[in-house]
Amino acid sequence: MKVAAKRVGVIGAGPAGLAVARVLATEPDSPFTVTVLERSNDVGGIWNYTPDSSVCHYNVPQDNAQNAVTRGYDERSTITGGFPTPVYDDLHTNLPKDVMQFPGFPFPEDVPDFPDRQQVQLYVHRYYDCPEHGLHGLVQLNSEVESAEWAGGEWVCTVRRLTDSSDCLETLRFDALAVCTGRVSHPYIPQVPGLHELAERRPGVVVHAKEYRRATDYSGQTVLVVGGASSGSDISRQLSFTARQVHLSVRNSSMHDKLEPVLGAGVNKDNPPRRHPQIRSVDEEAVHFVDGSSIALPDHIIYATGYLPVYPFLQNNNNNNNNNTQLASLLADGRSVRDLYKFLLYTQNPTLAIFGVPSKVVPFPLFEYQAAFLARVLRGAVELPTCEEMQCEWDNTVLKAKESSSQLYEMGMRQIDYQNNLVDMIMEGPIRPPSRLGYVSEEWAQRRKHTFELRMRLLGY
């Protein structure tokens, strides 16, 4: 099966969208006309920090696509004019810069091994501004895609121009669509007995980590952080230096063991977070845990529980079905994204690519490798299996993950094999990949493997 596409729409001008646009624009004898649509007022996506955070809207609980706020879910920052992102003030990367960087585009030498948020934001802007990348002129800011519908053999996008002077709608048409909106727009907050009632009666007590900005905002208060992954552990560590008391709730005991090296070295030794199991219920007096223990209701409960993958603008079904079914509900239920060949192409219509689905990855290089594969698919230089065969491969991938009790979307070190597999498929075609996007080097693999030890040594947590 071969695809032929020239007009490519890219939704989102964060690191993924910029990577896709760069690769497509700099293809040898590029046949593509690329349009990048970004709803905010600047490129950079998640790395565009907004000091104010009280402009996020979500339900409590919010654990699936049906009860997620998908329209008007945030407002522009009154300080920067951009839409809020989860980046907080004292954020450092958990990846060293030589591992994190876009292939062939290093961070400046004077940037430390683990850059802070400002240094990453400047780096992404340098990537955008680099003349060799050909990105200027491709990005349309303040342009929100309200709907993207597959109709008549093309993607018909309704775009709202969010300018100060107008709020008009425009229709754009593309042969292919790359969705690069990320997965940090719609907070995930689980169902907990009593949580909705508490949030209704005591506004501001229950918040999501997307609204966390700085530890000093919680000085002298009692805080319960829910979730022990990267943001939960980092926020707990920061709060231990400012809050009166910090509690940390995680789902299972194995997570407590994983947290030991993460929290141990970096917390305030005089006020370490107190650890608890999963929450059983809450009321206006206390938080109750599954082991029968309880704590008095804290001043704030911060849910660092991740986000829902939601794509509300995707409207129609695939090119093999004329039913007017909302594609968003077929592709993603808010907990997972389904039916993606190579975790990228929609099996029923490979002119649709969803970036940013795998987790536990190094995102910047992953985006460029995926973009290189997409570019060769869209110009017909990589031949795909049939839709049925791609669906069968996806189903087998899901089945293997279930049989091995592994997380379907978590790649970790398997990212190396994944990227090398994409290179294999590109190499089968007539056009070689750019030299920067060849097989993953052993040096990069080793640096990636020992990232945690390096961070502990340099940052202490």
Sequence and secondary structure as in RCSB ss.txt:
>XXXX:A:sequence
MKVAAKRVGVIGAGPAGLAVARVLATEPDSPFTVTVLERSNDVGGIWNYTPDSSVCHYNVPQDNAQNAVTRGYDE
RSTITGGFPTPVYDDLHTNLPKDVMQFPGFPFPEDVPDFPDRQQVQLYVHRYYDCPEHGLHGLVQLNSEVESAEW
AGGEWVCTVRRLTDSSDCLETLRFDALAVCTGRVSHPYIPQVPGLHELAERRPGVVVHAKEYRRATDYSGQTVLV
VGGASSGSDISRQLSFTARQVHLSVRNSSMHDKLEPVLGAGVNKDNPPRRHPQIRSVDEEAVHFVDGSSIALPDH
IIYATGYLPVYPFLQNNNNNNNNNTQLASLLADGRSVRDLYKFLLYTQNPTLAIFGVPSKVVPFPLFEYQAAFLA
RVLRGAVELPTCEEMQCEWDNTVLKAKESSSQLYEMGMRQIDYQNNLVDMIMEGPIRPPSRLGYVSEEWAQRRKH
TFELRMRLLGY
>XXXX:A:secstr
      EEEEE  SHHHHHHHHHHHTSTT   EEEEE SSSSS GGGS  S  TTB   SSB SGGGS  SS B 
  TTTSS   S  TT B SS HHHHSBTTB   TTS SS BHHHHHHHHHHHHH GGG  TTTEESSEEEEEEEE
ETTEEEEEEEE  SS   EEEEEESEEEE   S SSB B   TTHHHHHHHSTTSEEEGGG   GGGGTT EEEE
E  SHHHHHHHHHHTTTSSEEEEE SSHHHHHHHHHHHHTTS TTS  EEE  EEEE SSEEEETTS EEE  SE
EEE   B    TTB    TT  S   HHHHHB SS B  EETTTEETT TTEEE S  BSS HHHHHHHHHHHHH
HHHTTSS    HHHHHHHHHHHHHHHHHTT  TTB TTHHHHHHHHHHHHHHTSSS   GGGSS  HHHHHHHHT
HHHHHHHHH  
